Amino acid sequence: MSSPACSKTVPVLVSETSRAHRVAADLLCAAGIRINGSRPWDMQLKETGVPERALAHGNLGLGEAYMDGAWEAEALDDFFARLLGTRMTDNIQPWRLFGHVFAARLLNRQNVRRARQVGEQHYDLGNAFYAAMLDARMTYTCGYWEGASTLEQAQEAKLEMICRKLQLRPGMRLLDIGCGWGSLMAYAAEHYGVQCVGVSISKEQVEWARQRHAHLPLEFRLQDYRDLDEPFDAIASVGMFEHVGRRNHRAYMEVAHRCLRGNGLFLLHTIGKNARRSAPDPWIDKYIFPNGDLPSIGQIGDAADGLFVVEDLHNFGADYDKTLMAWYRNFEAAWPRFEQELGPRFYRMWRYYLLSCAGAFRARDIQLWQWVLSKEGVPGGYRRP
């Protein structure tokens, strides 16, 4: 039976006798969402079978139905913020996704060969596309919005905060694991006088960064992190650990440990999940970040056990909501330039990606952490700047 608060919803396209429809309607009602309601966050059904796809395949079915144009929500970010905020979706375990859950927990989906897939599918999408969506420095990670009113300000504040947390000084050598388009490295070289080495698995990123920052003491390598074995005064890894995978967390920490000089600091900036044993989101895994695997605090702690002292842990995940919404506004404004090349299905896929993630951060369903780690402990204690 539907909840009384939702009993006056607009008639829907699917049969009211459908059990899947009734279950979905009750779930949405508990989140303050109506099927075919009049509010921006209400779900508008355009075709039949959407509840069945969502309940059978979880977010994979819901996301693919959205890409197919089978449903819509004007404020897709609010839709997800309300739905995920109930935490009831955590209890939906579609049996058809058992193989996905099994693979995520027991197999190494991020080995050296498979690790390249995310670079080829996502990060090599095209520099022009990302330049239109991101800030001028091409910073594809969460900004820091305290005191900031624009995306440019938030990203510069984040880069400045990382440099200060690492206590960078002129002449130091910084390693950036997963350097992206080199925004942190360039900022650190320009403002703190350091030399930097960055590794990435994206050919597009490395080529762009080498050309853009040729005037700075920066070295960009197309290289897997597992091959690193040389000393650095400080290490940063910003938005890359999400691709490492739970089977490789310890190996990753061992790489950082062997490359960090004895008195150096290691800053790990990563999206994280609230539950240790949850599986990667199947839609994100298939369409956006293949082989991605968000870590939990417990998993990161296990990986660092005996290698590092955790000096500081900073959660500013709510700022990712603002960052994603800024990227979405840029994406919408730039879309006419890419519409013919990428097509309407890509548009709906990318809209779903940006706005569903914004809603997830708004609901505090996922987090953004900056960890500061040392090998032996900072004498007298570490103080966050």
C-alpha positions in Angstrom: 0.0 0.0 0.0 1.3 3.4 -0.9 2.0 5.9 1.9 -0.8 8.4 2.5 1.4 11.4 1.6 1.8 10.0 -1.9 -1.7 8.9 -2.5 -2.5 11.8 -4.7 0.2 11.4 -7.2 -0.5 12.1 -10.9 -1.6 8.9 -12.8 1.4 7.0 -14.1 2.1 5.2 -17.4 2.7 1.8 -15.8 0.0 -0.3 -14.3 -0.9 0.5 -10.7 -1.1 -3.2 -10.1 2.6 -3.7 -10.8 4.3 -4.8 -7.6 7.6 -3.2 -8.8 5.8 0.1 -9.3 4.2 0.0 -5.9 7.6 -0.8 -4.2 9.3 2.0 -6.1 6.5 4.5 -5.4 6.7 3.7 -1.6 10.5 4.0 -1.6 10.4 7.4 -3.4 7.5 8.6 -1.2 9.6 8.0 1.9 12.2 10.3 0.3 9.6 13.0 -0.5 9.6 12.2 -4.2 6.4 11.6 -6.2 6.1 9.7 -9.5 4.8 12.2 -12.1 4.5 14.9 -9.4 4.9 18.6 -10.1 8.0 19.5 -8.2 11.5 19.8 -9.8 12.8 16.7 -8.0 9.8 14.4 -8.8 10.3 11.5 -11.2 8.6 11.8 -14.5 8.0 8.5 -16.2 8.2 8.6 -20.0 8.0 4.9 -20.7 6.9 1.7 -18.9 9.3 -0.6 -17.1 11.5 1.9 -15.2 10.7 0.6 -11.7 11.3 -3.0 -12.8 14.7 -2.0 -14.3 15.7 -0.1 -11.2 14.7 -2.9 -8.7 16.2 -5.6 -10.8 19.5 -3.9 -11.6 19.8 -1.1 -9.0 21.5 2.1 -10.1 22.7 0.4 -13.3 19.1 -0.2 -14.4 18.0 3.3 -13.2 20.9 5.0 -14.9 20.4 3.1 -18.2 16.7 3.9 -18.2 17.6 7.6 -17.8 20.1 7.4 -20.7 17.4 5.8 -22.8 15.0 8.7 -22.0 12.6 6.5 -20.1 12.4 8.9 -17.1 13.3 12.4 -16.2 13.7 14.7 -13.2 14.2 18.4 -13.7 16.4 18.7 -10.6 18.2 15.4 -10.9 20.6 16.4 -8.1 17.8 17.0 -5.7 16.2 13.7 -6.7 19.3 11.8 -5.7 20.0 13.9 -2.6 16.5 13.1 -1.3 16.6 9.4 -2.3 20.1 8.7 -1.0 19.5 10.7 2.2 17.0 8.1 3.3 19.7 5.4 3.3 17.0 2.9 2.3 18.7 2.2 -1.0 21.5 0.5 0.9 19.2 -2.4 1.6 18.3 -3.0 -2.1 20.5 -5.9 -3.3 19.5 -6.9 -6.8 20.4 -10.6 -7.3 21.3 -9.9 -10.9 24.3 -7.8 -9.7 25.7 -10.7 -7.6 28.5 -11.2 -10.1 29.5 -7.5 -10.0 29.6 -7.6 -6.2 31.6 -10.9 -6.2 34.2 -9.4 -8.7 34.6 -6.2 -6.7 35.3 -8.0 -3.5 37.4 -11.0 -4.5 39.1 -10.2 -7.8 41.9 -7.7 -8.6 40.0 -5.5 -11.2 42.8 -2.8 -11.0 45.8 -4.8 -12.1 48.4 -3.2 -14.4 46.6 -4.2 -17.6 43.1 -3.2 -16.5 44.2 0.0 -14.7 44.7 1.6 -18.2 41.0 1.3 -19.0 39.9 4.3 -17.0 42.5 6.4 -18.7 41.4 5.4 -22.2 37.6 5.5 -21.5 37.3 8.5 -19.3 40.4 10.8 -19.1 41.2 10.5 -22.8 37.7 11.7 -23.7 39.3 14.9 -25.0 41.1 17.9 -23.5 38.8 20.4 -25.2 35.8 18.8 -23.5 37.4 19.0 -20.1 38.8 22.5 -20.7 35.2 23.6 -21.2 33.9 22.0 -18.0 36.8 22.6 -15.6 38.6 25.7 -14.3 41.4 27.3 -16.2 44.0 25.0 -14.5 42.1 21.9 -15.5 41.7 20.7 -11.9 39.4 17.6 -12.0 39.0 17.1 -8.2 37.0 18.7 -5.4 37.5 22.4 -4.8 37.7 24.0 -1.3 34.9 26.5 -1.0 35.5 28.1 2.4 35.8 31.8 1.5 35.4 31.0 -2.3 32.6 32.2 -4.5 33.7 30.8 -7.9 35.1 27.5 -9.2 38.5 29.2 -9.9 38.8 30.5 -6.4 37.8 27.1 -4.9 40.3 25.2 -6.9 43.1 27.6 -6.1 42.2 27.5 -2.4 42.5 23.7 -2.6 45.9 23.7 -4.3 47.2 26.3 -1.8 45.9 24.2 1.1 47.6 21.0 -0.2 50.9 22.9 -0.5 50.7 24.2 3.0 49.6 20.9 4.5 52.7 19.3 2.8 54.9 22.2 4.2 56.6 22.7 0.8 59.7 24.8 0.6 61.9 25.9 -2.3 64.2 23.1 -3.6 62.0 20.2 -2.4 61.1 17.4 -4.8 57.4 16.6 -5.0 55.8 13.4 -6.4 52.3 13.6 -7.7 50.7 10.1 -8.1 47.9 10.5 -10.6 48.8 14.0 -11.6 46.0 14.7 -14.0 46.7 17.8 -16.2 49.3 19.0 -13.7 47.5 21.7 -11.9 49.0 20.9 -8.5 52.5 20.5 -9.8 52.4 23.8 -11.7 50.9 25.6 -8.7 53.6 24.1 -6.3 56.4 25.0 -8.7 55.2 28.6 -9.3 54.3 29.5 -5.7 56.6 27.2 -3.6 59.7 26.8 -5.8 59.6 23.0 -5.9 60.5 20.5 -8.6 57.9 17.9 -9.4 57.4 14.5 -11.0 53.9 13.4 -11.9 52.6 10.0 -13.2 49.4 9.4 -15.0 47.9 6.6 -17.1 46.2 9.1 -19.5 48.1 9.8 -22.7 45.9 12.9 -23.3 46.7 14.3 -19.9 50.4 13.8 -20.1 50.7 15.3 -23.6 48.6 18.3 -22.7 50.5 18.9 -19.4 53.9 18.6 -21.1 53.0 21.3 -23.6 51.2 23.6 -21.1 53.9 23.6 -18.4 57.0 23.2 -20.5 58.5 26.4 -18.9 58.4 24.9 -15.4 60.6 22.3 -13.6 58.1 19.5 -14.0 58.4 16.0 -15.4 55.2 14.2 -16.6 55.4 10.4 -17.1 53.0 8.0 -18.6 53.6 5.4 -15.9 51.8 3.1 -13.5 52.3 4.0 -9.9 53.6 0.5 -9.1 56.8 1.2 -11.1 57.9 4.1 -8.9 61.0 3.6 -6.8 63.0 6.8 -6.2 63.2 9.3 -3.3 61.0 12.4 -2.9 60.7 15.0 -0.1 56.9 15.1 -0.3 54.2 13.1 -2.0 50.6 14.1 -3.1 47.9 11.9 -4.6 44.8 13.9 -5.5 41.8 12.0 -6.8 43.6 8.9 -7.9 43.2 6.5 -5.0 39.6 5.8 -6.1 41.1 3.8 -9.0 43.5 1.7 -7.0 41.1 -0.9 -5.7 41.0 -2.7 -2.4 43.2 -5.5 -3.6 46.0 -3.0 -4.2 45.6 -0.6 -1.3 48.6 -2.1 0.6 50.8 -2.1 -2.5 50.0 1.5 -3.1 50.9 2.5 0.4 54.2 0.5 0.1 55.1 2.5 -3.0 54.4 5.8 -1.2 56.4 4.5 1.8 59.5 3.5 -0.2 59.5 6.8 -2.2 59.0 9.2 0.7 62.1 10.5 2.5 62.2 9.9 6.3 60.9 13.3 7.4 58.6 13.9 4.5 54.8 14.1 4.4 52.3 12.3 2.2 48.9 13.9 1.4 46.2 11.5 0.1 43.1 13.2 -1.3 40.3 10.7 -2.1 36.6 10.2 -2.3 35.5 7.7 0.2 32.5 5.5 1.2 30.8 5.1 4.6 30.8 1.2 4.7 33.8 -1.1 4.3 32.1 -4.0 2.6 30.0 -2.1 0.0 30.5 -2.8 -3.7 31.3 -0.1 -6.4 28.3 1.5 -8.0 27.6 -0.6 -11.2 26.5 2.3 -13.4 29.5 4.4 -12.5 31.7 1.3 -13.1 30.3 0.7 -16.5 29.9 4.1 -18.0 32.2 6.6 -16.1 35.0 5.1 -14.1 35.7 1.4 -15.1 37.2 -0.6 -12.3 36.8 2.2 -9.7 36.5 1.3 -6.1 35.9 3.9 -3.4 37.8 3.2 -0.2 36.5 3.3 3.4 38.3 4.9 6.3 38.9 1.3 7.6 40.4 0.1 4.4 42.8 3.1 4.1 43.7 2.5 7.8 44.4 -1.1 7.1 46.6 -0.3 4.1 48.6 2.3 6.1 49.0 0.0 9.1 52.7 -0.2 10.2 53.8 2.1 7.3 52.5 5.5 8.3 51.4 7.7 11.2 48.1 9.4 10.4 48.8 13.0 11.2 45.6 14.6 10.0 42.2 13.6 8.5 40.1 16.3 7.0 36.6 15.7 5.5 35.2 18.4 3.3 32.9 16.2 1.2 30.1 18.7 1.1 32.3 20.9 -1.0 32.2 18.3 -3.8 28.5 19.1 -4.2 29.3 22.7 -5.0 32.2 21.6 -7.3 30.1 19.2 -9.3 27.3 21.7 -9.7 29.8 24.3 -11.0 31.1 21.7 -13.5 27.5 20.9 -14.5 26.8 24.6 -15.2 29.9 24.8 -17.4 29.0 21.5 -19.2 25.5 22.8 -20.0 26.9 26.1 -21.3 29.5 24.4 -23.5 27.3 21.5 -24.7 26.3 23.1 -28.1 30.0 22.9 -29.1 30.1 19.1 -28.5 26.5 18.0 -29.2 27.1 16.9 -32.8 30.3 15.0 -31.9 29.1 13.3 -28.7 25.3 13.0 -29.2 22.2 13.0 -27.0 22.9 9.7 -25.2 26.2 11.0 -24.0 24.6 14.2 -22.9 22.1 12.3 -20.7 24.9 10.0 -19.4 27.1 12.9 -18.4 24.2 14.8 -16.9 23.3 11.8 -14.8 26.9 11.4 -13.7 27.5 15.0 -12.6 24.1 15.5 -10.9 23.7 12.0 -9.3 27.2 12.5 -7.7 26.3 16.0 -6.6 23.2 14.5 -4.9 25.3 11.7 -3.3 27.7 14.2 -1.7 24.8 16.4 -0.6 23.2 13.5 1.1 26.6 12.6 2.8 26.3 9.2 1.2 30.0 9.6 0.0 32.8 11.7 1.4 36.0 13.6 0.4 39.0 13.1 2.7 42.4 14.6 2.8 44.8 12.4 4.8 48.3 13.7 5.9 50.6 10.8 6.7 54.2 10.7 7.9 56.6 7.7 8.1 57.7 8.1 11.7 55.5 10.8 13.2 56.1 14.6 13.2 58.1 15.6 16.3 55.9 17.6 18.6 52.8 16.8 16.5 51.4 18.0 13.2 49.2 21.1 13.0 46.8 21.5 10.2 47.5 25.0 8.5 
